Amino acid sequence: MAKKSKEARVQVILECTEHKESGMPGTSRYITTKNRKNTPARMELKKYNPILKKMTIHKEIK
């Protein structure tokens, strides 16, 4: 039987860094996928935060 291989594409959760530091209630999170082979480090993307009403940096969690 063939050996099971880890899938290259995985789901990741991105969370707003500015919102976390501001202490306001609620969170801004996005779910996306990334290729584990091409991007082994944690992702950082600029996404829209509807609570702060501006573009902020969202970092991968877990």
N, C-alpha and C positions, 0 to 999 in steps of 0.2 A: 504494500500500500504506500501511496505517496505521503510525504511528510507535510504537515500543515504549515503554511507560511503565514507570517503576519501580513495583514492587508496594508498596502502603502497609503491608502486614503483613509483618514480618520476624522471624526467630528470633534470640533473644539468649541469652547465657549469663550467669548471675548467680553471683558467687563471694563467699564469706564474707570480710568484712574483718577480723573479730576473730581468726579462725583463722589467717589469713595473718600477722598481727602476733605471734601467740603462739609461732610457731616449731615447733609440733607437727607431726608427719608427717601427710600426707594433706591433702585439701581437701574442702570442701563446695560443690558446684555444682548449680545447677538450670538447666534449659532451659525457656524460655517464649517467648511471642510478644508483640510490641508493635506498635502502629500508629505508623508513622514520622511521619505528618502530625500526629497529636495529641500525640505525645511525642517531640520531636526530641532532647531532652537524654537523658543516660544515666539509666537507671532505678535506683531504690533501693527494695528491698522487705524487709520483715521476714519471714524464713523460719526454719524449724527446722534447727539444725545437729546431726546425730545424734552427732558425735564429741564436741562440747562439751556436748551434751544440754541445749540451751537455745535460745531464739529470739535470732537475731542479724541484723544488717543485711547484706544481700547486695547488691553493686553490679554493674552491667553491665560486662563486660570486652569488649575489642575493639570 
